Amino acid sequence: MRKLVVQTFLTLDGVMQAPGGPGEDDDGGFKHGGWSMTYWDDQMGEVMEAATSRPFAMVLGRKSYDILSSYWPTAPEETGAKVFNDATKYVASRNRPTLEWSNSVLIEGDAADGLAALKKEDGPELQVHGSANLIQSLLRNNLVDEYRLWIFPVVIGSGKRLFADGTIPSGLKLVDSKVSSTGVVMGTYEPAGEIPIGSFG
């Protein structure tokens, strides 16, 4: 069995859209692209390096694939490009795009069904990067085994959210946490079943 991990950057109010730069994803008139970039510090680099230093495969929706494939194939080695270029990329798309980035594989048919089948195979963990729309399908089908969420001290008010309307209510268990010098909380969570209900009364 392979673990499926959602690894994403979030604002404090849950927005995951366009953390990397202006123009990255302007859907819905989003005007705050690049909101994560000024918070980066050495500790965040170390945590990211640890996550990509062991074998992994990437899972991407079509928009995230287009964004990443326009950058990493020609990025300098010192930026960490090699691990992303060498990794297998599983791409969910309703069309049949030409996938020119090395080691890219189209998920045939329904994305949730395809990833459920991939999880049953032997191989490295499956890391979902970006891909807000695809994640909603994974959540609905209970396919996520772990969340690695970096929560930045910024609020935006609108944009694509990780836990969008219609998310199935559930509990999460915090299994690891770190805080950067810039106030970014890096938490690792596992699904913990139904929400435990209690009362002070």
N, C-alpha and C positions, 0 to 999 in steps of 0.2 A: 504493500500500500504506500502511496505517495501522499505527503502532506501538502495541502493547498493553503497558501499563506497570502493574505491581503496585506501588502506593504505600502503605506501611503502617508502623505503629508496632509494635515488638516488644520484649518483655522480653529480657534476656540469655539466658534459657533458651527463647526462641523462641515465647512466648505472645503472641497478637495480640488476645485477647478483651477487649472493654470497656475500651479505654484512656481513654475520654472522661468517664466518670463512673459513680457507683454506680447500679445499675438499668439501665444501658445494654444489657447482655446477661447475664442471670443463668443461662443454660443450664448444666446440669450442676451447679447449686448454686454457681456462681462468685461469690466474695465480695470480689473485689479490684478492682471497677470503679473507674476513675479513676486508675489507677496511673501514667499519663503526665503528669498535669496540673501537678505541682509542679516539673517539670524545664524548663518553657518559658523561653526567653530570646530576646533580640532577634535573634540570628543565626538561630535556628530560624524565626522569623517571616519573615526575609528569604529563606531557602531556600524556604519554603512559598509566599511571594509570587511568587518566580521561577517556580516550577512551575505556578502558576495564572495568570501574567500573559500567557502565550501561549494561543492557542485550544486547547481540550481538550474532550472529551466524557467523561462519567462512566459507569462500568460498575458496577452494584450488584446484589447478591443481594437477596432480598425483605426480610430482616431489617434489613440496612444501609439499604435504601431507607426503610423505615418509621422508623428512628431519625433519619436525616438530614432526611427530609421533615417530621418533627414539629418541627424546629428552624429550618432555614435560611429557609423562606418568610417568617417573621416576625422574623428576626434583624436587628439594626441594620446599616445600611450600613457603618459603620466596622469591623465584624467581618469584612468581606470577603464578605458574603452575596451581593452582586450576581453575582460570577463563578460561584458555584454555582447560583444561581437561573436565570441565563441559559444555562448549559451544557445541552446535550442529555444526558439521563439514560437509558441503556439498562438495563432492569431484567429480571433473570432470575427467573422464578417458575413453579412447577409449576401454579399456579392462574391465574386471569385476574382479578387485582385491579384495582380502580379506581385509576388513577394520577392523582392530583389535583395533584401538584407540577408546575409549568410545565415544558414541554419534556420530558416523560417518555414513553418509548417502550417497550412490552413486547417482549422478544425472543421471537418466536414459535418454538414447537417446542423442540428440544434447544438448551440454552444454548451449548454448545461449537460446534455447527454454526453457530448464528446469529452468534457472534462471529468464527468463521473467515471467514464471508461478509463481515461488516463490515470486517474487516482488509483485504480485497481492494479495498474501495472507496476513493475519494479522500475526504479529510476530516482533521480534527484528530486528534491522538493520543487513544487510548482509555485512560483512567486508572481502574484498579480501586481503589476505596476500601473498606476493611473487607472484608466479604463472604468470610469464611473458608471457608465451604462451597463457594461458587462457585469460589474460587481452586483448590481441589483438582481440580475438573474441568478447569480451564484447564491446570494442571500436567500432568495425565494425557494431555492432548491436545497438549502441546508448543506452546501458543499464546502464552506470555509472552516478550516481546522484551527487557524490561528490568525490573529490580527497584530501586525506590528505598526502601531500608530504613533506618528510624530505630531504632537499637538503644539502649534505655534501660538505665542501670545498676541494674537491679532484677531479682530472680528471684522467681517465683511458685510454680512447681512443678507446676501443673496448669492446664488451660484449652485453648481452641482454639489450635492452632499453625499457623503459615504452612506449614511443611514437616512435615506430619503423617505418620503411619505409611502406608506405601504410596507415598510420593513416589519418583519415578524418580530413581535416582542420576545426578548430572551435575556437571560443573565450572561455576564461575562466574568471570567476569573483573571485577575492580574497576576501574571507569573514572573514578570521582570519589569524594572523601571529604572530610568536614568534621567537626569536633568542637565541640560547643557548650560554653559555659562551665560547664554543669552535667553534662558528661560524656556527652552523647548523641552517638553516632557515626552520622553521616548518610552512608551509602554508596550509591553507584549501581553496580549490577552488570549484566552482560550474560551470557546463557548461553554456555558455552564448550565444549559437547560432552561427550563421555564423560570420566569422571574419569581423569586421567593417573596411572598406577600406577608407583611406583618402589621402590627399596630402598636402605637404607644399607649392606647387606651386599655 
